[in-house]
């Protein structure tokens, strides 16, 4: 299901076009490159980056989709887009000071997930903190955690 509306995200005062398709957000690769680099020709930068990514084993033909996004002239044009996972992979390949905060965040999240694999209680603690930040009560959070545990036990028993 493609929603026809192009949505705009703002990053550092610049727009990044995105569209919600099949329960995923897809972002304009050119817009991301324009925001994170000092390139005066983001399309050429993307063309060169695609070649570099291909050499590294990133096959863009199955990770990049063409979606019609509204442009500055209010018309829609086919635009290279990628989902969140692949946008992060592309950002990792951009050698830019502006991309460095994303790279640091990705490294931190990756490290945290590895820690959670080694100690699953850390994931549960992270979930509690996230629910608290969203404003849920401690009582609700405890009920939610118990519900998840019961559901897991039930599905394990069914297996």
Secondary structure, 3 states (H helix, E strand, C coil): CECCCCEEEEECCEEEEEEEECCEEEEEHHHHHHHHCCCCCHHHHHHHHHHHHHHCCCCHHHCCEEEEEECCCCCEEEEEEEEHHHHHHHHHCCCCHHHHHHHHHHHHHHHHHHHHHHCCHHHHHHHHHHHHHCCCCHHHHHHHHHHHHHHHHHHHHHC
